[in-house]
Amino acid sequence: MPGKYDIQMKKYLDENLSVRERAEALVDEMTIEEQASQLRYDAPSIERLGIPAYNWWNEGLHGLARSGTATMFPQTIGMAAMFDTERVRKAGEITADETRAKFNAYQKFGDCDIYKGLTLWAPNINIFRDPRWGRGHETYGEDPFLTAENGKAYVKGLQGDGKILKTAACAKHFAVHSGPESLRHEFNAEVTPKDMEETYFPAFEALIKDAGVEGVMGAYNRVNGEASCASPFLMEKLKEWGFDGYFVSDCWAIRDFHEHHGLTSNFVESAALALKAGCDVNCGCTYTYLLAALEEGLITGDDIREACIHLMQTRIRLGMFDKETEYDKLSYDMVSCDEHKKISLECAERSMVLLKNNGILPFDESSLKTIAVIGPNSSSHIALEGNYCGTADRYITFLDGIKERFKGRVIYAEGCHLYKDRSSGLAQAGDRYAEAMAAAEASDAVVLCLGLDATIEGEEGDTGNEFSSGDKKDLRLPESQRILADMIIKTGKPVVLVCAAGSSINTECEPDALIHVWYPGSEGGKALAEILFGDISPSGKLPVTFYETAEKLPEFTDYSMKNRTYRYADGNILYPFGYGLSYGKIICESIEYNGGKAEISVRNTGNSECEDVIQIYIKDYCENAVPNVSLCGFKRVKLAASEEITVDIPVSERAFTSVDDLGKRKVFGKKFTLYAGTHQPDELSEKLSGSKCVSCEINL
């Protein structure tokens, strides 16, 4: 079977030349027709030049996706809940290693199909501005700083620090994109310069400037009237930030130009508009019309050549035209190995957020003989996955994890369908409730596994999205689950509610404990059991605000940040951004600001080792500042019982900047307050957590 192509043109291999010079030399050997063919996502081979076929489309949000077996990490929103960039980077490294290992194997067998390449269209760094957005669980949450820090870490993990790129990361979807899914092909997001610079741009700028992300993907919608994939304004921003990679359209988004946005009249005009603006590769079929656009004079040969150079630069940076690379020996046997699954487990352990606990957790095993595990997500593989996922070689469901960990009897009952009123099509409504009640009555405690999964919360067009094209209509559990929860809690048995979902949920009930586990990956059940039985203490924090009700939120189509996310919200908060309980008690006792870093005295006041997240927030009092506080630093710490340490957390100069109405960012303020704690410095966080933040004043 074919291996690496033998490139005869030595200039392409001359490592003394710049990547640009090598790419130009390669592209200039192509005919205009060959150059145009390379701008498709499924680029064909050019055999006379030794250029293999290449499919640009691959996915890797939380592990290699859609390419068979791979290590499955928690969905992105769960990784954000760790507040742990070191493990996010490690997840990226493992994803890249497995992608390379599989790529090497696929090349050996001549397979260059979709989801087999080295260009991963990840991470998704859109801001999760509205909890109804179905794709929000693909993101790192609602905060620009947290999103940027995690995004940079993941990009660095994916791309590596070798002579060539291990894989090529791609920041998506540039730039103002977060629903509604049902309108995305025709929607125009109207946004002010202030909101653009203050919220929607920072993560993209950081990934380009600080992490050197190789790719950027556009979005389906328009932004202030311009198509995201052909926006002069957005493309100019990329140039301003020094972007030197490739730009790809979202899939079939260019076709929307004429079919839905009304910006062009046909495929030819749409292809021309995208290419002229700077879209290098088309995920879709519209660029098959590029030669027609050339014939009509809508584009030039130089336009095609320049885009092709950008794409060949990326392939050269990936070592595709080198005779051998440092990653050629990464072998298939590393895929989903025990070492990789151990990191997935660590991520799952740190991602789960304990929202409520009246003292029932951790379970006292000496007082429990029987536990009932009830609910539609108890034994669900899908509830572990999220979307854009690979296939794990094992799935430890919540039921599996509890069975493996608990020495007593475990009784299982489905309880209800995930969202339908019955589990069996021929049965009456509520056909599983009686079984659930019987299981609860026969137990000493109930673990009630409810929530959503990617079949009802996800991307428009994904198989099975039952409601609102993948978006949520409200923040409630499906009615079948609300009924089940009410019935089980009324039994009077101790109830721990485990909610698997990628977004804000109001369970509207009062269990003894509530754990939000996101979509925790293939090891999720083991991680949950460890928390339930006190093998580890929960330490995840909310990367999004949990609201009381969607009815008090602004219209979904309103892209203004007013009353959205913790930085702007005014009331309607159920659980705040940054909140999460533990079994221990780590507190911040003092904070000082010295030369670009915060020095925090931290103490474990509990009787056992504990891990928690120290969070730094800043309050700017100038008129251009956001209404509330902003996250500007965080660090995960582990302390032994009674241990006291000093934690240094960098606070960048950017934290002191604000943005005026024209979108200009600079230091406007003179007075600031810096806060440190294991949560936000708001009244509700302090009430729920039982601890206060410490603060210091800064005058510039």
TITI-541775 format. One record per residue (C-alpha): residue number from 1; x, y, z. Coordinates in pm, whole numbers, plus 50000, padded with zeros to 5 digits. Layout:
% TITI-541775
NODE  num      x      y      z
NODE  NUM      X      Y      Z
...
//
This chain:
% TITI-541775
NODE  num      x      y      z
NODE    1  50000  50000  50000
NODE    2  50119  50357  49938
NODE    3  50318  50533  50204
NODE    4  50452  50889  50192
NODE    5  50461  51049  49850
NODE    6  50803  51098  49702
NODE    7  50830  51469  49627
NODE    8  51080  51509  49346
NODE    9  51086  51889  49347
NODE   10  51367  51943  49596
NODE   11  51282  52307  49651
NODE   12  50968  52204  49833
NODE   13  51184  52010  50078
NODE   14  51446  52279  50132
NODE   15  51423  52351  50503
NODE   16  51644  52656  50459
NODE   17  51353  52824  50285
NODE   18  51067  52977  50476
NODE   19  50732  52797  50489
NODE   20  50593  53069  50262
NODE   21  50870  53018  50006
NODE   22  50820  52643  50006
NODE   23  50446  52683  49964
NODE   24  50487  52931  49680
NODE   25  50728  52698  49503
NODE   26  50482  52411  49532
NODE   27  50176  52610  49425
NODE   28  50354  52763  49127
NODE   29  50409  52414  48989
NODE   30  50030  52369  48974
NODE   31  49795  52474  48698
NODE   32  49516  52713  48790
NODE   33  49272  52422  48775
NODE   34  49487  52223  49016
NODE   35  49516  52519  49250
NODE   36  49138  52562  49255
NODE   37  49088  52193  49329
NODE   38  49296  52224  49646
NODE   39  49053  52478  49796
NODE   40  48790  52211  49852
NODE   41  48779  52044  50193
NODE   42  48808  51711  50009
NODE   43  49109  51811  49801
NODE   44  49203  51556  49531
NODE   45  49555  51429  49467
NODE   46  49787  51587  49212
NODE   47  49983  51278  49124
NODE   48  50228  51442  48885
NODE   49  50353  51659  49173
NODE   50  50332  51386  49435
NODE   51  50060  51567  49629
NODE   52  49826  51319  49798
NODE   53  49453  51368  49834
NODE   54  49369  51533  50163
NODE   55  49044  51584  50353
NODE   56  49064  51889  50575
NODE   57  48761  51795  50786
NODE   58  48845  51634  51119
NODE   59  48703  51690  51466
NODE   60  48859  51684  51813
NODE   61  48672  51895  52069
NODE   62  48728  51651  52357
NODE   63  48925  51369  52203
NODE   64  48955  51253  51843
NODE   65  48600  51236  51707
NODE   66  48416  51039  51441
NODE   67  48715  50825  51357
NODE   68  48643  50509  51550
NODE   69  48801  50429  51884
NODE   70  48968  50710  52079
NODE   71  49007  50836  52433
NODE   72  48692  51027  52524
NODE   73  48736  51323  52760
NODE   74  48454  51516  52924
NODE   75  48271  51740  52679
NODE   76  48436  52082  52652
NODE   77  48205  52255  52899
NODE   78  48306  51992  53155
NODE   79  48675  52056  53092
NODE   80  48605  52426  53146
NODE   81  48449  52339  53484
NODE   82  48788  52204  53597
NODE   83  48941  52554  53593
NODE   84  49260  52363  53515
NODE   85  49454  52462  53204
NODE   86  49726  52203  53267
NODE   87  49483  51917  53228
NODE   88  49310  52086  52934
NODE   89  49648  52104  52762
NODE   90  49715  51741  52848
NODE   91  49381  51641  52695
NODE   92  49486  51829  52382
NODE   93  49822  51650  52373
NODE   94  49655  51309  52399
NODE   95  49403  51401  52132
NODE   96  49688  51505  51903
NODE   97  49891  51193  51977
NODE   98  49599  50967  51894
NODE   99  49517  51169  51582
NODE  100  49876  51133  51458
NODE  101  49887  50765  51548
NODE  102  49569  50699  51354
NODE  103  49684  50919  51066
NODE  104  50002  50713  51040
NODE  105  49798  50393  51033
NODE  106  49551  50532  50779
NODE  107  49835  50642  50551
NODE  108  49979  50294  50559
NODE  109  49652  50162  50417
NODE  110  49598  50450  50174
NODE  111  49295  50587  50360
NODE  112  49257  50968  50331
NODE  113  48885  50992  50397
NODE  114  48696  51245  50611
NODE  115  48791  51246  50981
NODE  116  49128  51093  50899
NODE  117  49348  51403  50864
NODE  118  49561  51624  51089
NODE  119  49355  51943  51071
NODE  120  49126  51931  51375
NODE  121  48841  52180  51372
NODE  122  48866  52253  51742
NODE  123  48839  52425  51984
NODE  124  48500  52599  51980
NODE  125  48568  52927  52161
NODE  126  48234  53095  52107
NODE  127  48088  53258  52417
NODE  128  47804  53062  52580
NODE  129  47600  53378  52619
NODE  130  47253  53216  52635
NODE  131  47181  52890  52822
NODE  132  46926  52785  52561
NODE  133  47190  52743  52290
NODE  134  47220  52374  52210
NODE  135  47586  52386  52108
NODE  136  47695  52565  52425
NODE  137  47837  52245  52569
NODE  138  48101  52251  52294
NODE  139  48242  52572  52443
NODE  140  48445  52671  52749
NODE  141  48156  52867  52894
NODE  142  48044  53227  52921
NODE  143  48358  53411  53029
NODE  144  48607  53551  52774
NODE  145  48908  53510  53005
NODE  146  48831  53150  53104
NODE  147  48755  53068  52740
NODE  148  49082  53221  52622
NODE  149  49295  53048  52886
NODE  150  49144  52706  52818
NODE  151  49144  52762  52443
NODE  152  49513  52853  52441
NODE  153  49597  52548  52650
NODE  154  49407  52315  52420
NODE  155  49563  52466  52107
NODE  156  49911  52427  52252
NODE  157  49831  52068  52337
NODE  158  49700  51994  51990
NODE  159  49980  52166  51801
NODE  160  50268  52066  52025
NODE  161  50605  52233  52054
NODE  162  50799  52031  51800
NODE  163  50970  52126  51478
NODE  164  50642  52072  51294
NODE  165  50282  52087  51410
NODE  166  50160  51765  51568
NODE  167  49810  51857  51451
NODE  168  49664  52189  51337
NODE  169  49406  52340  51572
NODE  170  49125  52564  51447
NODE  171  48946  52836  51644
NODE  172  48575  52839  51564
NODE  173  48327  52995  51488
NODE  174  48457  53344  51412
NODE  175  48321  53544  51568
NODE  176  47972  53634  51691
NODE  177  47794  53301  51700
NODE  178  47588  53131  51970
NODE  179  47243  53051  51835
NODE  180  46962  53024  51770
NODE  181  47036  52705  51578
NODE  182  46707  52714  51388
NODE  183  46793  53054  51238
NODE  184  47166  53023  51189
NODE  185  47160  52999  50808
NODE  186  46973  53328  50771
NODE  187  47037  53512  51098
NODE  188  47208  53850  51126
NODE  189  47376  53901  51464
NODE  190  47371  54270  51543
NODE  191  47638  54364  51792
NODE  192  47797  54686  51912
NODE  193  48170  54760  51886
NODE  194  48185  54752  52267
NODE  195  48031  54406  52300
NODE  196  48246  54281  52014
NODE  197  48573  54385  52179
NODE  198  48460  54323  52536
NODE  199  48312  53975  52493
NODE  200  48312  53816  52147
NODE  201  48668  53889  52025
NODE  202  48909  53833  52319
NODE  203  48941  53454  52297
NODE  204  49003  53460  51920
NODE  205  49264  53733  51960
NODE  206  49437  53538  52238
NODE  207  49447  53211  52045
NODE  208  49602  53385  51745
NODE  209  49851  53606  51929
NODE  210  49945  53382  52221
NODE  211  49890  53027  52097
NODE  212  49956  53061  51723
NODE  213  49642  52872  51627
NODE  214  49682  52745  51269
NODE  215  49320  52764  51155
NODE  216  49012  52981  51196
NODE  217  48661  52878  51095
NODE  218  48384  53120  51008
NODE  219  48023  53094  51122
NODE  220  47691  53049  50942
NODE  221  47531  53377  51045
NODE  222  47593  53731  50933
NODE  223  47755  53984  51166
NODE  224  47615  54335  51130
NODE  225  47506  54248  50778
NODE  226  47828  54083  50658
NODE  227  47857  53707  50608
NODE  228  48086  53569  50879
NODE  229  48275  53365  50620
NODE  230  48321  53665  50391
NODE  231  48335  53964  50622
NODE  232  48585  54238  50539
NODE  233  48556  54359  50898
NODE  234  48629  54019  51052
NODE  235  48906  53937  50804
NODE  236  49073  54269  50880
NODE  237  49072  54177  51249
NODE  238  49258  53856  51170
NODE  239  49522  54055  50983
NODE  240  49545  54304  51270
NODE  241  49616  54018  51511
NODE  242  49883  53870  51281
NODE  243  49699  53555  51177
NODE  244  49913  53348  50939
NODE  245  49716  53026  50902
NODE  246  49423  52909  50691
NODE  247  49058  53018  50704
NODE  248  48781  52765  50648
NODE  249  48409  52817  50606
NODE  250  48164  52638  50828
NODE  251  48013  52347  50642
NODE  252  47794  52459  50353
NODE  253  47786  52812  50498
NODE  254  47895  52972  50169
NODE  255  47587  52826  49999
NODE  256  47381  53023  50251
NODE  257  47503  53348  50093
NODE  258  47255  53313  49807
NODE  259  47008  53060  49944
NODE  260  46931  53234  50275
NODE  261  47120  53559  50337
NODE  262  47038  53718  50001
NODE  263  47391  53851  49962
NODE  264  47451  53692  49621
NODE  265  47241  53542  49342
NODE  266  47401  53203  49281
NODE  267  47683  52959  49359
NODE  268  47930  53140  49136
NODE  269  47882  53474  49305
NODE  270  47891  53315  49651
NODE  271  48220  53138  49575
NODE  272  48368  53464  49449
NODE  273  48252  53665  49751
NODE  274  48406  53415  49995
NODE  275  48737  53378  49812
NODE  276  48786  53751  49759
NODE  277  48724  53812  50129
NODE  278  48988  53558  50235
NODE  279  48816  53223  50286
NODE  280  49081  52971  50181
NODE  281  48898  52641  50193
NODE  282  48531  52562  50154
NODE  283  48371  52299  50372
NODE  284  48093  52231  50128
NODE  285  48051  52225  49753
NODE  286  48045  52592  49648
NODE  287  48413  52615  49553
NODE  288  48352  52374  49265
NODE  289  48230  52695  49096
NODE  290  48558  52884  49135
NODE  291  48668  52833  48776
NODE  292  48332  52964  48657
NODE  293  48386  53268  48879
NODE  294  48730  53309  48722
NODE  295  48583  53292  48372
NODE  296  48327  53558  48461
NODE  297  48598  53787  48596
NODE  298  48463  53784  48951
NODE  299  48797  53660  49087
NODE  300  49153  53650  48961
NODE  301  49411  53377  48933
NODE  302  49606  53551  49209
NODE  303  49306  53512  49442
NODE  304  49310  53137  49387
NODE  305  49689  53118  49413
NODE  306  49701  53306  49744
NODE  307  49439  53081  49906
NODE  308  49622  52774  49782
NODE  309  49949  52904  49927
NODE  310  49783  52941  50268
NODE  311  49665  52580  50256
NODE  312  49999  52445  50142
NODE  313  50168  52638  50424
NODE  314  49957  52448  50674
NODE  315  50033  52114  50510
NODE  316  50404  52198  50511
NODE  317  50385  52297  50879
NODE  318  50232  51956  50943
NODE  319  50528  51790  50771
NODE  320  50317  51638  50497
NODE  321  50582  51693  50231
NODE  322  50878  51592  50447
NODE  323  51030  51250  50392
NODE  324  51008  51180  50764
NODE  325  50883  51362  51072
NODE  326  50928  51336  51446
NODE  327  50574  51198  51474
NODE  328  50595  50919  51218
NODE  329  50665  50661  51486
NODE  330  50360  50736  51698
NODE  331  50194  50396  51686
NODE  332  49836  50281  51689
NODE  333  49871  50092  52018
NODE  334  49867  50420  52213
NODE  335  49504  50485  52112
NODE  336  49277  50468  52418
NODE  337  49557  50320  52629
NODE  338  49532  50298  53007
NODE  339  49754  50604  53056
NODE  340  49525  50815  52838
NODE  341  49210  50691  53009
NODE  342  49366  50778  53345
NODE  343  49387  51142  53234
NODE  344  49026  51126  53112
NODE  345  48926  51003  53458
NODE  346  49118  51284  53627
NODE  347  48937  51535  53409
NODE  348  48598  51383  53489
NODE  349  48675  51387  53863
NODE  350  48759  51757  53854
NODE  351  48477  51861  53623
NODE  352  48177  51753  53835
NODE  353  48017  52037  54032
NODE  354  47852  51981  54369
NODE  355  47574  52239  54378
NODE  356  47395  52131  54695
NODE  357  47469  51903  54990
NODE  358  47276  51889  55317
NODE  359  47535  51653  55463
NODE  360  47424  51334  55290
NODE  361  47749  51326  55091
NODE  362  47983  51158  55101
NODE  363  47776  50846  55164
NODE  364  47831  50666  55494
NODE  365  47867  50311  55365
NODE  366  47820  50161  55710
NODE  367  47461  50283  55711
NODE  368  47375  50175  55357
NODE  369  47281  49826  55254
NODE  370  47087  49907  54937
NODE  371  47111  50195  54689
NODE  372  46856  50251  54414
NODE  373  46997  50401  54095
NODE  374  46702  50547  53909
NODE  375  46657  50757  53597
NODE  376  46699  50759  53218
NODE  377  47065  50865  53236
NODE  378  47165  50595  53487
NODE  379  47277  50341  53229
NODE  380  47317  50568  52928
NODE  381  47632  50574  52714
NODE  382  47503  50883  52534
NODE  383  47487  51079  52860
NODE  384  47864  51036  52888
NODE  385  47948  51154  52537
NODE  386  47832  51500  52443
NODE  387  47852  51571  52071
NODE  388  48148  51560  51830
NODE  389  48275  51254  52014
NODE  390  48474  50946  51932
NODE  391  48396  50589  52030
NODE  392  48531  50474  52364
NODE  393  48657  50119  52404
NODE  394  48467  50108  52733
NODE  395  48191  50318  52887
NODE  396  48155  50334  53264
NODE  397  47799  50454  53310
NODE  398  47677  50604  53636
NODE  399  47512  50272  53719
NODE  400  47832  50081  53634
NODE  401  48046  50307  53850
NODE  402  47821  50273  54153
NODE  403  47795  49895  54111
NODE  404  48172  49858  54091
NODE  405  48236  50081  54393
NODE  406  47955  49990  54635
NODE  407  47976  49662  54828
NODE  408  47604  49650  54905
NODE  409  47301  49588  54682
NODE  410  47232  49817  54387
NODE  411  46880  49822  54240
NODE  412  46828  49981  53899
NODE  413  46513  50129  53746
NODE  414  46494  50337  53428
NODE  415  46217  50550  53581
NODE  416  46108  50719  53261
NODE  417  46209  50794  52904
NODE  418  46453  51083  52862
NODE  419  46180  51310  52725
NODE  420  45880  51107  52606
NODE  421  45588  51026  52835
NODE  422  45647  50649  52809
NODE  423  45936  50412  52746
NODE  424  45738  50145  52563
NODE  425  45536  50256  52262
NODE  426  45242  50028  52342
NODE  427  45225  50119  52710
NODE  428  45031  50389  52889
NODE  429  45198  50716  52985
NODE  430  45424  50685  53288
NODE  431  45492  50316  53232
NODE  432  45818  50312  53432
NODE  433  45711  50517  53737
NODE  434  45579  50224  53942
NODE  435  45905  50033  53900
NODE  436  46099  50340  54011
NODE  437  45882  50381  54321
NODE  438  45928  50016  54412
NODE  439  46306  50049  54374
NODE  440  46312  50364  54588
NODE  441  46103  50205  54864
NODE  442  46336  49902  54872
NODE  443  46649  50119  54914
NODE  444  46828  50309  55187
NODE  445  46916  50592  54948
NODE  446  46847  50693  54587
NODE  447  47086  50820  54323
NODE  448  46854  50984  54071
NODE  449  47024  51022  53732
NODE  450  46841  51280  53522
NODE  451  46926  51549  53267
NODE  452  46972  51572  52894
NODE  453  47200  51430  52627
NODE  454  47316  51533  52281
NODE  455  47005  51390  52117
NODE  456  46804  51682  52257
NODE  457  47079  51938  52320
NODE  458  47316  51996  52033
NODE  459  47368  52122  51680
NODE  460  47097  52190  51426
NODE  461  47071  51894  51193
NODE  462  47222  51639  51431
NODE  463  47026  51315  51441
NODE  464  46750  51314  51699
NODE  465  46749  51678  51816
NODE  466  46387  51674  51919
NODE  467  46330  52034  52022
NODE  468  46410  52373  51868
NODE  469  46676  52240  51628
NODE  470  46894  52137  51919
NODE  471  46837  52447  52133
NODE  472  46640  52430  52457
NODE  473  46301  52596  52488
NODE  474  46353  52655  52861
NODE  475  46583  52559  53148
NODE  476  46364  52283  53292
NODE  477  46405  51909  53281
NODE  478  46175  51729  53035
NODE  479  45829  51679  53185
NODE  480  45869  51302  53219
NODE  481  46171  51361  53443
NODE  482  46006  51637  53647
NODE  483  45725  51398  53733
NODE  484  45972  51123  53826
NODE  485  46180  51353  54046
NODE  486  45873  51475  54233
NODE  487  45754  51119  54297
NODE  488  46092  50993  54418
NODE  489  46159  51288  54649
NODE  490  45814  51250  54805
NODE  491  45906  50898  54920
NODE  492  46114  51061  55191
NODE  493  46420  50855  55103
NODE  494  46757  51035  55093
NODE  495  46802  51146  54730
NODE  496  47116  51253  54546
NODE  497  47020  51403  54210
NODE  498  47285  51361  53942
NODE  499  47218  51590  53646
NODE  500  47398  51519  53319
NODE  501  47365  51818  53087
NODE  502  47584  52060  52899
NODE  503  47410  52374  53015
NODE  504  47218  52553  53287
NODE  505  46936  52341  53433
NODE  506  46687  52429  53706
NODE  507  46574  52092  53841
NODE  508  46289  52263  54031
NODE  509  46308  52014  54317
NODE  510  46477  51978  54654
NODE  511  46700  51670  54669
NODE  512  46939  51618  54958
NODE  513  47232  51672  54723
NODE  514  47268  51791  54364
NODE  515  47567  51717  54140
NODE  516  47599  51856  53788
NODE  517  47820  51616  53594
NODE  518  47800  51761  53240
NODE  519  47880  51492  52979
NODE  520  48179  51351  53166
NODE  521  48338  51118  52909
NODE  522  48384  50744  52910
NODE  523  48513  50733  53270
NODE  524  48226  50941  53405
NODE  525  48061  50667  53607
NODE  526  48380  50589  53795
NODE  527  48439  50957  53872
NODE  528  48085  50996  54003
NODE  529  48115  50693  54231
NODE  530  48444  50823  54373
NODE  531  48270  51149  54465
NODE  532  47958  50985  54606
NODE  533  48158  50762  54839
NODE  534  48416  51022  54937
NODE  535  48720  50872  54766
NODE  536  48777  51221  54631
NODE  537  48622  51557  54709
NODE  538  48429  51736  54434
NODE  539  48614  52041  54305
NODE  540  48448  52152  53981
NODE  541  48320  52508  53938
NODE  542  48046  52642  53713
NODE  543  48186  52794  53390
NODE  544  47839  52933  53320
NODE  545  47567  53102  53525
NODE  546  47274  52882  53623
NODE  547  46960  53093  53592
NODE  548  46627  53051  53769
NODE  549  46421  53080  53452
NODE  550  46460  53150  53081
NODE  551  46154  53377  53093
NODE  552  46360  53655  53253
NODE  553  46642  53632  52999
NODE  554  46666  53870  52702
NODE  555  46538  53747  52367
NODE  556  46753  53465  52230
NODE  557  46817  53666  51913
NODE  558  46940  53970  52107
NODE  559  47323  53966  52097
NODE  560  47362  54254  52340
NODE  561  47537  54145  52658
NODE  562  47295  54336  52881
NODE  563  47172  54106  53159
NODE  564  47368  53813  53014
NODE  565  47640  53614  53192
NODE  566  47775  53689  53539
NODE  567  47953  54006  53429
NODE  568  47628  54177  53332
NODE  569  47346  53983  53503
NODE  570  47102  54157  53733
NODE  571  46911  53895  53932
NODE  572  46757  53567  53809
NODE  573  47057  53371  53939
NODE  574  47010  53017  54070
NODE  575  47377  52920  54101
NODE  576  47652  53172  54014
NODE  577  47942  53138  53772
NODE  578  48247  53006  53959
NODE  579  48042  52830  54226
NODE  580  48092  52472  54340
NODE  581  48105  52302  54680
NODE  582  48358  52053  54815
NODE  583  48379  51822  55115
NODE  584  48665  52024  55259
NODE  585  48712  52386  55354
NODE  586  48984  52579  55175
NODE  587  48966  52951  55238
NODE  588  49157  53259  55129
NODE  589  49278  53462  55427
NODE  590  49446  53759  55259
NODE  591  49541  53902  54920
NODE  592  49810  54145  54811
NODE  593  49886  54277  54463
NODE  594  50253  54310  54375
NODE  595  50388  54389  54029
NODE  596  50151  54198  53804
NODE  597  50059  53916  54038
NODE  598  49820  53849  54322
NODE  599  49966  53686  54634
NODE  600  49699  53498  54826
NODE  601  49733  53332  55164
NODE  602  49533  53008  55144
NODE  603  49451  52765  55426
NODE  604  49277  52430  55453
NODE  605  49064  52458  55767
NODE  606  48933  52102  55730
NODE  607  49048  51770  55869
NODE  608  49148  51604  55542
NODE  609  49333  51674  55219
NODE  610  49129  51883  54980
NODE  611  49151  52028  54630
NODE  612  48982  52351  54523
NODE  613  49010  52640  54278
NODE  614  49133  52983  54385
NODE  615  48965  53248  54172
NODE  616  49068  53611  54121
NODE  617  48811  53873  54020
NODE  618  48857  54240  53948
NODE  619  48613  54526  53987
NODE  620  48678  54834  53773
NODE  621  48488  55146  53881
NODE  622  48520  55353  53563
NODE  623  48218  55431  53345
NODE  624  48331  55198  53063
NODE  625  48369  54893  53288
NODE  626  48135  54594  53294
NODE  627  47864  54632  53562
NODE  628  47988  54347  53782
NODE  629  48323  54179  53841
NODE  630  48541  53996  53587
NODE  631  48748  53682  53629
NODE  632  49116  53764  53579
NODE  633  49301  53466  53727
NODE  634  49258  53119  53874
NODE  635  49465  52831  54006
NODE  636  49378  52483  54124
NODE  637  49538  52395  54460
NODE  638  49559  52084  54679
NODE  639  49624  52123  55051
NODE  640  49669  51874  55333
NODE  641  49461  51916  55648
NODE  642  49547  52247  55822
NODE  643  49808  52329  55557
NODE  644  49864  52695  55473
NODE  645  50037  52819  55158
NODE  646  50086  53137  54957
NODE  647  49955  53116  54603
NODE  648  50085  53347  54331
NODE  649  49847  53410  54041
NODE  650  49945  53639  53751
NODE  651  49712  53931  53680
NODE  652  49782  54079  53339
NODE  653  49770  54446  53250
NODE  654  49473  54362  53026
NODE  655  49267  54292  53338
NODE  656  49277  54664  53417
NODE  657  49150  54768  53074
NODE  658  48793  54842  52976
NODE  659  48622  54915  52645
NODE  660  48443  55231  52538
NODE  661  48140  55253  52312
NODE  662  48360  55277  52002
NODE  663  48527  54947  52084
NODE  664  48854  55100  52199
NODE  665  49028  54908  52476
NODE  666  49266  55074  52718
NODE  667  49314  55148  53088
NODE  668  49044  55405  53158
NODE  669  49005  55345  53532
NODE  670  49212  55457  53828
NODE  671  49051  55259  54110
NODE  672  49010  54881  54126
NODE  673  48930  54610  54378
NODE  674  49090  54268  54349
NODE  675  48907  53975  54511
NODE  676  49024  53622  54591
NODE  677  48817  53325  54697
NODE  678  48692  52984  54589
NODE  679  48396  53156  54422
NODE  680  48275  53499  54306
NODE  681  48264  53786  54557
NODE  682  47885  53818  54529
NODE  683  47631  53780  54807
NODE  684  47468  53464  54669
NODE  685  47801  53281  54621
NODE  686  47904  53366  54976
NODE  687  47568  53248  55112
NODE  688  47575  52919  54921
NODE  689  47942  52851  54994
NODE  690  47950  52966  55354
NODE  691  48271  53160  55296
NODE  692  48373  53509  55197
NODE  693  48627  53645  54952
NODE  694  48920  53861  55060
NODE  695  49006  54179  54876
NODE  696  49257  54457  54829
NODE  697  49230  54801  54673
NODE  698  49446  54908  54379
NODE  699  49497  55268  54271
NODE  700  49683  55332  53947
//
